[in-house]
């Protein structure tokens, strides 16, 4: 079952511009969709942050930083970022769509690569990182998941989500950004990230391409981190006998545990990589790893493949934190016709190889970028664009592309596609498929119409379950008093029961709080007395941990929330605060002052003021004495009497 059909964004128009057609992959921070820019009519990848993270300013800042950083890198081997924006809880990046696969897909399916293929991938990766380094940025999360290999053979670096300016390199406190298998020792130990951490990660990636396995493994991320700190990356030839020493030296140089020993950035490592390539013969570049030679006797397809299967034991499944975010499609290898009798590759100059070299040079001259274009050639085509087409139109497009349509067409309801049009296909449109392959269509039955069930009198949980079973979604829940419906039971829905609505419509629920009960005044009572009275009225009681100053004696109830006279439902909570007695305030000396000045001084301290004028003070304006002498303390809020003469 295609879970993308349940994704709420699939089929929607985001920010009034981007129509989301299908989901490509889900990561820890975001989901990547295949979308169409309706203004420019072009296919692109939309990276949408999970709504639960959109409230986190740090994650949003990382998204925006990625957009601004990559937008400055106009390089053919960097996945371009076109736009950045937000709609409600959805924060997104609009990026270049790369139809193809990731390097992780290649390694999972094929294992160790021939040296030529490994270098053909590494060089454009280093060119992309070199452009970033020279522009003042560090990627910080280089790994096979972030290396995309397009169907046209271009190699591109993706996911600059952890990018940071070289000028703002700092120590991170308590966190290490990146993926454990590719972290440089200084990242682990001090959180420091400069261009040499990308160099280290590229050395690990090269080791993995040459051997089919990671250099350091362990039962936990902590064990892997420990090995990166205390153990050198082993030479690839220790796992794949026969690999040239030049490749061992290249890996050792890039993964030196002391950062000062490594090339200072990706441009410098690219120079060392090209020197290593120049030192290797065609036979060494095209050497088939030992495991692939052994398989060649039992598997014809392996024997003619350009990239052999794994020579080392298959790596254990990746931990969750290393799962890719930019996966597009499975990497498939076309068969290559055998060249003469079986024997070691590269024994003589292959004329087909010369043709490949010429074509590669032309592609490079045209600015297409170095890549492994030759591993994607063969008897493959792409599923044409058929979404939102009628079934007849889709069948014709597939037939014109030399593809067959499965007789069993899937029919499903859809809120995004009109009845009778194609809403999905397997494989997806744009995906690689062998010529003559079969495509299964999913055709829309249109929007399903359902009736709102009568859930009045049900508990909230029962009502939500019944709504979902009817194909509707529980909406907002409000609570109100009711003399007729018991507390906790549903009073009504909106839309009302029996109303016809589209499936997936949200239904608001109003739930009873029961009959209203007036809260009594329990201040000035002992906590035990107050609690007993409130519980008799059906309330729950909580005692606040903090004591408060009040007019009531220490140990009695000083305050209550809600206050006396408020209306609550039975089962609601009243919070009591215990008094620590009145707050004592020093009384200012106001004798001899004018009456207005004395009152102002006393009221400023929180006292009430009473005037005692007597017969003789009816026309006086001077304070003769005060009920509490100046300098003594009195409860805040108490009354001070001033005698006037």
TACORDA-V196672 format. One line per field, one symbol per residue. ss: DSSP state (~ for helix, > for strand, _ for the rest). burial: b if it has 9 or more other C-alpha atoms within 8 Angstrom, else e. Layout:
ss = ???
burial = ???
This chain:
ss = __~~~~______>>___>>>>>>>>>___>>>>>>>>____>>>>>>>>_~~~___~~~~~~~~~~~~~~~______>__>>>>>>>__>>>>>>>___>>>~~~~~~~~____~~~~~~~~~~~~~~~~~~~~__>>_____~~~>>>>___>>>>______>>~~~___________~~~__~~~~~~____~~~~~~~~~~~~~~~~~_________~~~~~~~~~~_____~~~______~~~~~~~~~~____~~~____~~~~~~~~~~~~~___~~~~____~~~~~~____~~~~~_______________~~~____________________________~~~~~~~~~~~~~~~_____>_~~~____>>>_______>~~~~~~~~~~___>>____>>>________>>>>>>_____>>>___>>>>>>>____>>>_______>~~~~~~~~~~___>>>>>>>>________>>>>>>_____>>>___>>>>>>>___>>>_______>~~~~~~~~~~___>>>>____>_______>>>>>>_____>>>___>>>>>>>____>>>_______>~~~~~~~~~~___>>>>>_________>>>>>______>>>___>>>>>>_
burial = eeeeeeeeebbbbbeebbbbbbbbbbbeebbbbbbbbbeeeebbbbbbbbbebbeeeebbebbbbbbebbbebeebbbbbbbebebeeebbbbbbbebbbbbbbbbbeebbbbbbebbbbbbbbbbbbbbbbbeebbbbbbbbbbbbbbbbebbbbbbebbbbbbbeebeebeeeebbbebbbbbbbbeebbbbbbbbbbbbbbbbbbbbbbbbbbeeeeeebbbebbbeebbebbbebbeebbebbbbbbbbbbbbebeebbbbbbbbbebbbebbeebeebbbbbbbbbbbebbeeeeebbbbebbbbbbeeeeeeeeeebbbbbbbebeebeeeeeeeeeebbeeeeeeeeebeeebeebbeeebbbbbbebbeeebbbbbebbbbbbebbbebbbebebbbbeebeebbbbebbbbbbbbbebebbbbbebeeebbbbbbbbbbebbbbebbbbbbeebbebbbebbbbbeeeeebbbeebbbbbbbbbeebbeeebbbeeebbbbbbbbbbbbbeebbbbbbeebbeebbeebbbbeebeebbbbebbbbbbbbbeebbeeebbbebebbbbbbbbbeebbbeebbebbbeebbebbbebebbbeebbeeebeebbbbbbbebebeeebbbeeebbbbbb
